[in-house]
Amino acid sequence: MANWSTDELGIYQSTKIEKLSYPEEGNDTWFSLEENSPWFNQRNDLILAMLEKHPVPGDFLDIGGGNGFQAKAIINAGFKGQVILCEPGLQGCINARKRNIQWVYNGVFQDFPFDKFNVKGCGLFDVVEHIEDDVKFLNELYDSIQPGTKVFINVPAMKVLWSQMDEISGHFRRYDKTDIERLRQQTKFKFIDHGYYFSFYFLPLLLLRAIPYKLGIRKSEEKIMRSETDNHSSEKGIVSSYIAARHKKWISNIKQNKYSPYGTSMFMVLEK
């Protein structure tokens, strides 16, 4: 069990340090982009829709929550309990404090002091794909939380979309329905909801990332990250307007259990 101390920024820091399958500069890269990125804001819409659909009657722990962008959205949406960030990357924790997240823990959930909060919901937003043994990871979380706690997960989806960007990002896999069944059988959780989303990004990722990768075309990491940051810009246009309309309709559909048969990401809601 780790000990926790508070630094001058109000961040609770663990005495343990974990090696991450995530780029060291990743949190700072996204911190400057998240606010104006359609994708990050659309993901927050999904998170809030899932929380509305599957309410959490207690505190919410955002595990591996980066810069606190989604934690801030949950707070701003009027979540009644405490929203806590548990992030192993120190820079992400510093950025979260800049966003005025009150409860920020710099460490891993295995060391988190669950006894100090009434955690009834956990978020793993684009986290599990960075974990080599996802079954062990989820079973450890199961053993750490109270009965009735819900776990909200999103991950990159569809193996056909694997590309150089997945390698740069430190992903171990992209998920599909076979992985849902694997996790259903090998973890202790009950699966109460799951589906694909971001179907409107499937074709661009297939054409611009996956097919060139399969053809052996490689770019420098610098070029890929420059392209990636450009893709997260808030420029307006016909394509952006079309995606915004599709996204709005899609959010309405998932609240009615109408899901797409494919997409670039997948969500899961689990319960202990």
C-alpha positions in Angstrom: 0.0 0.0 0.0 1.3 3.4 -1.0 1.5 6.4 1.3 0.1 9.7 0.0 1.5 13.2 0.6 0.2 16.5 -0.6 2.4 18.9 -2.6 2.2 22.7 -3.0 -0.4 22.4 -5.8 -2.7 20.3 -3.7 -1.9 17.1 -5.6 -1.9 13.9 -3.5 1.2 12.0 -4.6 1.9 8.3 -4.2 5.2 7.0 -3.0 5.0 4.4 -5.8 6.0 5.2 -9.4 4.6 3.1 -12.2 6.0 2.7 -15.8 3.3 3.7 -18.3 2.6 2.5 -21.8 1.9 6.1 -22.8 4.0 8.8 -24.4 5.7 10.9 -21.7 4.7 14.2 -23.4 1.1 12.9 -24.2 -0.8 14.9 -21.5 0.9 18.2 -22.4 0.2 17.6 -26.1 -3.5 17.1 -25.6 -3.9 19.8 -22.9 -3.4 22.6 -25.5 -6.0 20.9 -27.8 -8.8 19.4 -25.7 -10.9 22.5 -25.2 -11.4 23.1 -28.9 -11.2 19.6 -30.2 -14.5 18.2 -31.7 -13.4 14.7 -30.9 -12.6 15.3 -27.2 -15.8 17.3 -26.8 -17.8 14.6 -28.6 -16.3 11.9 -26.3 -17.4 14.0 -23.3 -20.9 14.0 -24.8 -20.8 10.2 -24.8 -19.6 10.1 -21.2 -22.3 12.4 -20.0 -24.9 10.4 -22.0 -23.8 7.2 -20.3 -23.9 8.8 -16.9 -27.4 10.0 -17.6 -28.4 6.5 -18.8 -26.7 4.7 -15.9 -26.8 7.1 -12.9 -24.1 7.0 -10.2 -25.4 7.5 -6.7 -22.1 8.5 -5.1 -18.6 9.7 -5.9 -16.9 9.3 -9.3 -13.3 8.2 -9.8 -11.7 9.1 -13.2 -8.9 6.6 -13.4 -6.1 7.5 -15.8 -8.0 10.7 -16.5 -5.1 12.7 -18.0 -5.5 16.4 -17.7 -9.0 16.3 -16.1 -10.9 17.3 -19.2 -13.6 14.8 -18.8 -13.6 15.1 -15.0 -14.3 18.8 -15.5 -17.1 18.1 -17.9 -18.7 15.8 -15.4 -18.5 18.4 -12.7 -19.9 21.1 -15.0 -22.8 18.9 -15.8 -23.9 19.1 -12.2 -22.7 15.7 -10.9 -23.9 15.5 -7.3 -21.0 13.6 -5.7 -17.3 14.2 -5.6 -15.3 13.8 -8.8 -11.8 12.5 -8.2 -9.0 12.2 -10.7 -6.4 9.4 -10.2 -3.7 9.9 -12.9 -0.2 8.3 -12.9 1.3 11.0 -15.0 2.4 14.0 -12.9 2.0 16.5 -15.7 -1.6 15.5 -16.2 -2.2 16.1 -12.5 -0.7 19.5 -12.7 -2.9 20.3 -15.7 -5.9 19.1 -13.9 -5.3 21.4 -11.0 -5.1 24.2 -13.5 -8.6 23.2 -14.4 -9.5 23.6 -10.7 -10.2 19.9 -10.2 -10.2 19.7 -6.4 -9.3 16.0 -5.8 -6.3 15.0 -7.8 -4.3 11.8 -6.9 -1.0 11.2 -8.8 -0.8 7.4 -8.8 -2.6 4.2 -9.8 -6.0 3.0 -8.6 -4.4 0.0 -6.9 -3.1 2.4 -4.3 -6.1 4.8 -4.2 -7.6 5.3 -0.8 -11.1 4.1 -1.6 -12.0 4.2 2.1 -11.9 8.0 2.0 -14.7 8.3 -0.6 -18.0 6.8 -1.5 -17.0 5.8 -5.0 -19.9 4.3 -6.9 -18.7 5.1 -10.4 -15.3 4.7 -12.1 -14.2 6.0 -15.5 -11.6 4.4 -17.7 -11.6 6.7 -20.7 -9.1 5.5 -23.3 -7.1 3.7 -20.7 -7.6 0.0 -20.9 -5.9 -0.3 -24.3 -2.7 0.9 -22.6 -2.8 -2.1 -20.2 -1.1 -5.3 -21.5 -3.1 -7.6 -19.2 -6.6 -6.0 -19.3 -8.3 -8.9 -17.6 -6.0 -8.7 -14.5 -6.4 -5.0 -14.5 -10.2 -5.1 -14.5 -10.3 -7.9 -11.9 -8.0 -5.8 -9.6 -10.4 -2.9 -10.0 -13.4 -5.2 -9.2 -11.7 -6.3 -6.0 -11.1 -2.6 -5.0 -14.6 -1.2 -5.4 -18.0 -1.5 -3.6 -20.8 -3.8 -4.8 -23.1 -1.8 -7.1 -20.3 0.4 -8.5 -20.5 1.0 -12.2 -17.4 1.2 -14.4 -17.6 3.3 -17.6 -15.0 2.4 -20.3 -14.2 3.6 -23.8 -11.4 2.1 -26.0 -10.3 2.4 -29.6 -12.2 -0.1 -31.7 -11.9 -2.4 -34.7 -8.7 -4.3 -35.4 -8.9 -3.4 -39.1 -8.1 0.2 -38.1 -4.7 -0.6 -36.4 -2.1 1.9 -37.5 1.2 3.5 -36.7 -0.7 5.9 -34.5 -1.7 3.0 -32.2 1.9 2.1 -31.9 3.0 5.6 -31.1 0.2 6.0 -28.5 1.3 2.9 -26.6 -1.8 0.8 -27.4 -1.7 -3.0 -26.9 -4.9 -3.6 -28.9 -8.0 -2.2 -30.5 -11.3 -3.8 -29.3 -14.2 -5.5 -31.0 -17.1 -7.7 -30.0 -14.9 -10.7 -29.5 -13.0 -8.8 -26.8 -16.3 -7.9 -25.1 -17.0 -11.6 -24.9 -13.5 -12.4 -23.7 -13.8 -9.8 -20.9 -17.3 -11.0 -20.1 -16.0 -14.5 -19.6 -12.7 -13.7 -17.9 -13.5 -10.8 -15.6 -15.8 -10.8 -12.6 -17.9 -7.9 -13.8 -21.5 -7.9 -15.1 -21.7 -6.1 -18.5 -24.8 -3.9 -18.6 -24.2 -1.9 -21.8 -21.8 -1.7 -24.7 -21.6 -0.6 -28.3 -19.6 1.1 -31.0 -19.5 4.8 -31.6 -17.8 7.4 -33.8 -18.9 5.6 -37.0 -18.5 8.8 -38.9 -14.7 8.7 -38.3 -14.3 5.1 -39.6 -13.7 5.8 -43.3 -11.1 8.6 -42.7 -9.1 6.4 -40.3 -9.3 3.5 -42.6 -8.1 5.5 -45.7 -5.6 7.8 -44.0 -4.1 5.6 -41.3 -4.9 1.9 -41.5 -4.5 1.2 -45.3 -1.2 3.1 -45.6 0.1 1.2 -42.5 -0.9 -2.2 -44.1 0.9 -1.1 -47.3 4.1 -0.6 -45.3 4.0 3.2 -45.5 5.6 4.8 -42.4 6.0 8.5 -41.4 8.2 10.1 -38.8 6.5 10.4 -35.4 6.8 14.2 -35.7 4.8 14.2 -38.9 2.2 11.9 -37.5 1.7 14.0 -34.4 1.6 17.2 -36.4 -1.2 15.7 -38.5 -2.9 14.4 -35.4 -3.0 17.8 -33.7 -4.3 19.4 -37.0 -7.1 16.8 -37.0 -8.2 18.0 -33.5 -8.5 21.6 -34.6 -11.9 23.3 -34.4 -11.9 24.5 -38.0 -15.5 24.7 -39.5 -16.6 23.5 -42.9 -19.0 21.2 -44.7 -17.4 18.0 -43.3 -17.3 19.4 -39.7 -21.0 20.4 -39.9 -21.9 17.0 -41.2 -20.1 15.2 -38.4 -21.6 17.5 -35.8 -25.1 16.7 -37.1 -24.3 12.9 -37.2 -22.9 13.1 -33.7 -26.0 14.9 -32.3 -28.3 12.3 -33.8 -26.0 9.4 -32.6 -26.1 10.7 -29.0 -29.9 10.7 -29.2 -29.9 7.2 -30.5 -27.7 5.6 -27.8 -30.0 7.0 -25.2 -32.6 4.8 -26.9 -30.3 1.8 -27.2 -29.9 2.3 -30.9 -26.3 1.5 -31.7 -24.1 1.6 -34.8 -22.8 -1.8 -36.0 -19.3 -0.3 -36.3 -17.2 2.7 -35.2 -13.7 3.8 -34.3 -14.3 3.5 -30.6 -16.3 1.3 -28.3 -17.9 1.9 -24.9 -18.7 -0.5 -22.1 -20.6 -0.1 -18.9 -19.7 -2.7 -16.2 -21.1 -3.3 -12.7 -19.9 -5.1 -9.7 
